[in-house]
C-alpha cells in the first residue's frame, strides 16, 4: 500500500506557503484565504470550483482564488501528486495593480488549469 504524504514546506518569503502532496485523499469542499498556483507532478485530478469542473493531468498548472469553494479527487488513478504555492493576497497586490494598470480592486486568476508547458517550467525541482 502506498504511503500518503502531505507536507507544508519551508518558504523563506513572508506571505508565501508551499505544500507538497502525494495522496489518494478526496478533499471535500473547502476554501483558502490565498491565491494558489501549483503543478500536477503525477496522476490526474478532478475538482469542482467556482469556475466549473476542472480536470488536470501531469504537467498541468492549477490555480485557485482566495475564497473560491473547491474540492479535489484523483481522476482515473488511485492517487496523484502535486506541489502548490499559496500567496497571501497582499503579496501579489502590487504586481496585480501593475498588470491591471490599477483598474481593478478585485483580481482573480482567470483559468483554473493551464495545459501548456510554459508555466510548468517555473516549478522545476
Beta strands, then each sheet from edge to edge (+ up, - down):
strand 1: 5-9
strand 2: 16-23
strand 3: 27-30
strand 4: 35-42
strand 5: 44-49
strand 6: 52-57
strand 7: 61-64
strand 8: 70-74
strand 9: 80-87
strand 10: 113-114
sheet 1: 1+ 2- 9+ 4- 7+ 10-
sheet 2: 3+ 8- 5+ 6-
end
